[in-house]
Amino acid sequence: MEQRILITGASGYIGHQLGERLSKTLPVFGIDIRSKAASFPVYVMDICDKALGALMQSKSITHVIHLASVMSAGRDQAAEYRIDVEGTRNVLDACLYAGVEHITVSSSGAAYGYYPDNPSKLDEHHPLRGNPEFGYSYNKRQVEALLAEYCEKHPRLKQLIFRVSSVLGAKTNNKISALFSQQVILDPGGHNSPFVFVWDQDVIRAISFGVNTNAGGIFNLAGDGRVSPREIAHTLSKSLIKPPIWLVKAVLRLGYSLHLTNTHPSQVAFLQYRPVLDNRRLKEELGFLPEKTSKEVFNFFAEKALGIAPASRKCSLPMGEI
């Protein structure tokens, strides 16, 4: 039977590119809360809409790629929960109603949580401890619990789950890329906690690979290696600032109370204790090899998105640490 694809979050950064790629060879449909010009049909629909199952059925959907999520932290945790968790439940119920065979879900390395006792490398067997103070992290943890429940009760709906690391590409504009556009690189407390990156095109390739092969399972989606804040500062020729934690929290507390930022003081752990994802199973068991390492991803982003030429990176010296 021919695969017929539906993508949630089809107008998003990854969803749009993925739809354009898959629609070259397969029937692809999308839903999103906003419209965007695309070579495949995108219907304006909330993922919590109960009519989603009927839409899937009418299009004879066989494979769903669920990308819709709230990426940026806000103050309305109830709304974030509704979209991330209840929205995923509705997508799963719609799949069952329409007889969908396969669902791919973009989870996140954030589901592991930001904790000082995280192991040096996190594999897929480590517990998910998404922090309650991080809506995105905690919701991804709950989404995966929901997926496990549906997997046990409804095994005919095959699941492929990617725990995606920090995504960067030539045109990335997200919470992570914003960190590197500042005048300095921030390392609260001087933990030098590393970043693990994945190239946006590797994310698109991995999802396409998983759909085309009808793969199932849970996999960390990350490039090889890691990049420390010190290396990032060096690459960008920016100063590395290591303020004490109490000072960062005090500034955030003031900004949060004055509604100058949506970042709560407790969320400073996001930069202190970053989860480092092990991609061994992705390569050995799924059989997918990322084209770029974490370092190559960041260098590519620095060159294409920030205009840091390769030659200047090689000659650049760190501007110092404070």
N, C-alpha and C positions, 0 to 999 in steps of 0.2 A: 504494500500500500504506500502511495506517495505521502511523504511527510508534508504536513501543512502546519505552519508555525504561527503562533500568536505571541507577541512580545508586549509585556507590560512595561510602562515607562519608556515607550518607543520614541518619544521626542527628546529623551535625555541624551547626555553626552555619549554614553556607550550604546544605549538602545538604538539611537538613530544610525550610528555607524554599523552596528551589527545588522540591523534590518536591511540597510543598503547592500551589505555583503551577501546575506543569505537570499535576498530577493532576486539575485542574479540567476539562481538555479532552482529555487523553491517558491511555492506560494507563501507569502508572508503577510500578516496583518498585525496591526499594533493598536494599543489603547494608551491614552495618556490624558491628563487633565488639561493639557494645552495642545494646540495643533502646531504642526511644523511641516513645511513642504518636504515631501519624501516621494521616492519612486514606488512605495508600497502604501496601501490604504492605512491610515491611522484614524481611529475613531476617538472622539473626545468622550471619555468615560472615566469615572472614579473606580478604582479597583475594589471599593466597597459596594459598588452597585450590584444589586441582586440579579440584574439582567445580564451579567457577565456570562453565566452559564449558557443562556440562550444564544448569545452571540457566538460563543465557541461552537455550540452545536450547529448553528446555521452555517458556519464556515467549515464544518467538518475538521476542526482542529485536532491534530494528533500530538503535537508537541507545544508546550508552553514554556517560554523563557521569562521568568519573573524577576524583573529588575527594579520595579517601582519601589521607592523607599524615601524616607526623609534623611537627607545627608547632613545638613547643617543643624547644629544644636540650637534650640530655641527655648522659649519659656513655657510653651504650651505642651506639656508632657502628655496630656490626654490626647491631643490631636496627633502627636507623633506615634503614640501607642495605637491609635485607631488606624492610621495608615500602615504602619509597619507590621503590627501583629494581627489586628482584626482584618486588615486588607489581605494579608497572606492567607488567613483562614478562608476568606471569601473566594480567593483565587483557587485554593485547594478544593473547596466545595464545588466551585464551578467546573473544575477539571473532572471531578467525579460525576457530576450531572451530565456532562457532555461526552463522557467516555474517553477522555484524553489518556494517552498511553504513557507520556513521559513529561516530566517537569524539571527544568533547570532553574535553580534558585541562586541568586548572588547574595551570599552571606558575607561575613567580614571577619578579618583577624581581630577586630575589636570585640568580637564575641568572647574571646579568651579573657579579656579584661586587662586593665592596667594596674599591675600589682608588683610590689618589690620582690616577691618570692616567685615570680614567673621563672620557669626554667630558661636556660640560655637559648634553647631552641624549643619551639612548641610544635608538636606533631598532632595529628588528628585525634589521637587517643587522650590527649590532655583534657581535663574538665573545662567546660565553658563557665566563666565566672564574671561575665559582663557586669561592669560596675553600675549599681543602681543610680549613682549621681550622673552618669552619662546616658542620656536617653537612647542615643543610637546604639551604644555598646550593649546596654541592658535589653533593648528591644530585639537586637539580633540574637542574643542568648535565648530569649523567649520564643522567637521565631523558630529557632532550631529545635527547641523542645516540642513545639507544635508539629514540626515536620517529622520528628521521631515518632510522635503519637500517630500521625496519619500513615506513616510508613508501616507501622505495626498493624494498624486496623485495615489499611487498604493497600496491600502489597502490589496489586495490579497496576497502580500508578507509580511507575518507576521514578526515582528521585536522583538527581545529580546536583550536589551542593558544592559550590566553590566558596571557600573562605578567602576572600580577596584581600591582599595587602594594599599598601598605599599606591594609588594609581597615578601615573604621570605620563604625559605625552607632549606632543608639539603644541597643542592648544588647550591643555588642561587648565581649568579654572575651578578649583575646589578648595576645601579647607586646608589641605596639605600644601598645595602650590602657593597659597597665600602666605604661608609661613616663610617662604623663601624669597618673596617679593619685598620683604621689609628691609630697612636699612642695615639691620644687624640680624644675626642668627642667635636665637634665645635658647639657652640650656639651663633651666632653673635648677639650682642646687649643684650644678656641675656633674650630673650623672653620666653625661656623654652617652645617653641611651640611643642605640642605633635605629635607623629607619630601614625597613625592607620595602623595596619598590617593585612594581610590576608595570611593564609598558602597556599602555592602553591597547595597542594592537595585539599584544599577547593575550589580553583578556578577551578580545573579540575572537581571536583564533582559537583559544581554549574552549569557549562556549560553542563555537561552530563545530569544533572537533567532537565535543561531547554529544551534541545533537546528532551529528551525522553518523556517529558510531553507536548511538543509543546507550551511552555509558551510564552507569549508576555508581553511587558512592559519594563520599565526602573527601574533598581535597583542598589543601592549602594552595592558593594560586599566588605565587610570588616568584620573583627572579632569584637567581643564586646570590648568596652573599648578603652583605649589609653595608650601610653607609652611616658613619657617625656624624654628629653635629660638627665636630672638629673638621672632618673631611669636607662637609658641605660648606662650611665657612671658607675653607681654603679654596675650594673650587670656584666659589662666587666672589672671592677676594673681599670678604666682609668680616667685620669683627665678630668674635664669638663672645656673647655676654652671658655670664653665669651668676645671676643675682641670687641671693638667698631666698629660700622658699617662702619665708614669712613675708618678705617684701613683695613678691609676686602676688601672693594671696591678698595682701592688704590693698594693692593697686586694683586687683580684680574685684575685690569686695566693694570698693568705692565705685568703680565703673559699673558694676552690676546693679548696685543700689540706685545709681543715677540713670540707669537704662542707657548707658553709653556702650555697653557690651552685653552679649547674651552668654558670655563665658562665666560660669560660676567658679568661685575660688577653689572648690574641691576638684575642679577639672584640670588643675595643673598637673595631675598625675599623667595626663595624656602625653606630656613631654618628658616626664620623669622615668616612666616604666613602660616603654613601648614593647609590645609583643613581637618577638622575632619568629617568623614562620619558617618551618622546615618544609621544603618542597619535594622531598625524596619520593613520597608516594605519588605525587603528580607526575613525576618523570618515570618512575619504575613500574607503577601499577596502572595508571591511566595511560601512560605512553605518550604524554605531551611534554615537549621540551620548549621552554620559553626561549625566544630568540635573544633577549637581552638580559644581562645580569642586573642586579640592583644598581651597581655603580654605573653601568652603561646607560641604564634608564635615566639616572639623574643627570649624567653628562649630556645626554640627548636633550632632556628637558631644559637644562641650563643654556644650551646652544640655541635651540629652536624657540623656546618660550621667553627666555630672559636675555637672549642676545649675547651670551658669554661664548666667544669663539674658542675652538679647541686650542689654537696656538696660545692665546692669552691665558688659558687655564694651565697649560704646561709651564708657562713662565711666571705665573702669579705666585706671590708669597702671602701667607696669612697676615692680616693687618693687626693681629694681636688679640689677646683675650683679656677680658675685664671681669 
